Amino acid sequence: MLDFPSSTFTWRHHPWVRDENYKYAGGFVGKEGQVYHVRFSLEASCEIVDTTTQAVTRLYLGAPCRTEYTIARRNLFQIPSAEWRLVFSASDRIPIARRPSTQQEKAKRGPLSSVFSDTRIDLRSFNQPRELDGAAEVIAATFANHRMNARSTYADVARGLEVTVEYPVNLINVNEADAEFQVCTGPVILPDLATWDGEGVDRVFLAHVAITSFDFVEFILQREVAAAATEREWLDTPRGLDRHELWDPENPPSGYPPARPQPTVYNETWELDAKNSLFAAPVR
């Protein structure tokens, strides 16, 4: 039972190098050659098991930030704003889908070493967790204010893969009189198994999850949507620094200007037969 808030990922960035075109590439506003570290806690994990070889691929979802200027003294938030998250394994970073699962994207996982000079994953677990046996125990653990995690496991029989998503129970509804419960929480990550190549995936979906029993799960997936032109007028207007500002406006690079951030919604749902397990540990 992972203690997600106490588990962390830390990276050390390469010394900063001036971009030949953009003043604030990546939102960095420091001096060339500067180095900084970043640490965030974890929010969920995902395990893909090849049922033939029993090989296991583990992925983790990090806590988000709103795109900001690093490290500035004022005008910290970038406007237009976007959400930044990292999904990673021990060796790779994996893109988060922008489109529905029915659409392909030009997305490819890449080695963490291509972006960071050093990385560290620190996983912490709860002492003496116990698996909850039935709705009554789930309700009792809720009223006892125990820390709770859930694991939802589903299979892709055609590909010979099994996926287990683990996540903290941040929100739960209970009906004690009728022994009913409903976990409705997130975020979690779901692998795009259509991109599985025997070692990993090239895309994951950001989702929320709901369960009311031990044999069924629903996920609702995030995607980008295009804002109306009348909304983009204010949505795309920079406030303070503009991340797209050029050193030489008279000589823009190919593909300029880059696309501005798109808003996101949760819309697509997956309804799956699954094995749901809930675990609890007392707070000490």
N, C-alpha and C positions, 0 to 999 in steps of 0.2 A: 504494500500500500504506500505509494509515493506521497511524500509531503510536498505537494507542488509549490506552495508559497515559499518554502524553505529551500527548494532546489533551484540552482542557478546555472546560467551559462555566462561565461566571461570571455571577451575577446580583446586582443590587442591589435590596433590598426597599424597598417604600414605607415611609415613617415609620409606626411602629406606632401603631395606633388601638385603644383599648379596645373590646372587644366588649360589646354591651349586655347579653348574657346570661351568657356563659362567662368565667370568670376566666383560663383558660389556653387560649384559642382558638388553635389551631394549635400548641400546646405552647410558646408564647413566655411567658417569665417576667420580661422586662425592664420598662422604664419606657415609658410612652406617649411617642411621638415619636422613640424610638430607631430607628436604621437599621443594618442589617447586610448584609454580602455573603456569598455562598456560592459555593464553587468545587468542582467534582467532575470527575473524569476520565471518559472515555467507554469503553463496553464493546463496542459493536457499532453498525453502521449499516445502513440499508436504503434502497434506491433504487427508486422506482416510475417506469417509463417508459411513456408513452402511445405505443404503436407506430405510431399514425396521425400524430400531431403531433410526436412525439419530445420532447414536454415532459417534464421530469424533476422529480420531487418527492423530496427527500432527508430522511430521518428519522434521528435519533440516539438511542441509549440511554445514559443516564447511570448512573454507579456508585450503588449504593443506600446508604441508611442505615436503621438501626432507629429508629423514631419516638422522638425525644428531646425533652427540654425545652431550649429555646434562649433565652438562654444561661444555664444554671444553674450553681451551684457544687457542688451535690450532687443526688442523685436525678436523674441525667442521663437514664437510660432510662425511657421511659414503660411502665408495666405497668398494663393490658394492652398488649402490644407488637404492632407491625405493621411491615411493610417499606414504605419510601417510595422511589419511583423517579420520574424524569421522562423522558418520551419527548417529543422536540421536533423541530421543523423550524426554519428560520431565522426564522419568524414565529409559529408556533403551538405549543401544547402538546397532546398527543394522549393521551386516556385509555387505560390498560392494562385489557384485558378482565378481568372477574371471573368470567364465565361461559364455557361452551364455545362453539365457533364456530357450533354449530347453534342457539344461542339469541341473541336480540337483547337489547340493553341500552339504557337511556336514557343514552347517552354522546355527547358532542359536543366536537369540538376547539374551542379558544378561543385568542385572541391572547395571546402572552407578555406584552404590555404591560398586560393586565388584571390581572396578578399582580405583575409586576416593573417597577420604574421604569427599569431598564437591564439589558441582557443582552449577552454577548460569547461567541462561539464561536471557539476557537483550535484549528485543525486542523493537526497535524504529521504528516509522512510520512517514511518511511525513505528514505535515500539509496541509489540504485542497486539497487532490488529486482529480482528476476528471477522469471519464471514457471517453475515446475517442470514438466518434461516427463516424465511417467510416474512410476510407483511407485518406481523405483530412485532417482530424483532426490529424491523426497519423503523416502525413508529416509536418503539421504546428508545432506540438510539437517538432518534430525532429529539424527543422530549428530554433526554439526558444531555443534550448539547454535545454529543460526541462528534468528532471529525469523521466525515464519511466520504468514501470514494466509490465510484461505480465502474464496472468494466462491462462493456458490451461487445460480444464476439459474434461475427457473422462470417459466412463462407461464400467463396466464389468457386463452386464445384468445378466449373468448366476449366478454370485456370489452375486448379489444385492449390488454392490459397485460402488462408484463414486470417481474418483481421480482428484484432482486439484493440478497442479504444478505451483508454482509462482516463477518468476525469474526476475532479472533486465535485461533490454534491453541494453546489453553492446555493441551490434553491430546491426545496421539496415541499409539496403539499401533502397533508395527511388527514385522513378521516378515521379517527380512533374507533368510533362506534362500529363501523363496518369493515375495519381492517383494510383500508385502502390507502395507497400512496401514489404520488406522481412526482417524479423527478423531471424538471424542465430547466435545463441549464446549458451553459456553454462558456466559451467556445471550445470546440473539438476540431480535430483534423481527420479527414478521410482520404485515403490514398486513391488516386485515379489508377485503378488496376489495369486499365487499357494501355497504360504506359509502362507496365511492369516488364523488365528485361531480364529477370532472373536474379538481379542483385538489388534493384531499387526501382523507384518510380520517378517520373519527371514532372509530376504535378500532384498537388493535394488540394482538397476543397476545405475551406473554412466553413464550419457548420455549428448549429446548436442541436441538442439532443433532448428527447423526451421518452420516458419509460413509465409504464404503470403496472408492469408485470415482469416476470422473469424469463419470458420467452419471445418478446417482441420489442422492437425499437423503431423509432422514427427520428430521422434527421431532416433538418431544413438547411439548405445550402445557400451560401452567399454568392452573389454575382454583381458585376458592375452594370449600371444602366446609364444611358445617355440622357443628360438633362436637356430640357427644351432650350431653344436659342435664347429666349427671353430670360431664362434663369442663368444661362452661362455668362451673360453679360456681367452680372455681379459676382458669380461664382469664380470666374477666372481673373478678376481684377486684383492685381497684387497690392498688398498693404505693406508699406515699408520696403524692405529689400525684395527684389524679384530674383528667384532662383534661376531664371532663364536669362539674366542680364549677361551681355557679352563684353569681352574685353574690347572688341572692335566691331561695333554694330554695322559698319559698312561692309564687313566680310563675314556674313553668317555661315556656319557650317552646313553641310548637307543635311536635309531633313528638318531644318529650323523653320518654325518653332516646334519644340517637342509638344506632345499632347499634355494638356493639363489633367489633374486628377479627376476621375469619374466618381460620382456617388455610388454607393452600394446598397443593395436590398437583399433580404432573405425571401426566397420564393420557391425554388425547386425542393420537393420533398422525396425522401427515400423511406419506404415502409418495408421493413425486413424482419424475417424470422431471425431470432438471435438468442444467445444465452446471456442474460444479464445477472451479474453478481454484484452485491453490495457489501462493503466492508466498513467497519467502524473502529475507532480508537479513541479512548478517553483523552481529554485535554489535560495536560499536567502542568 
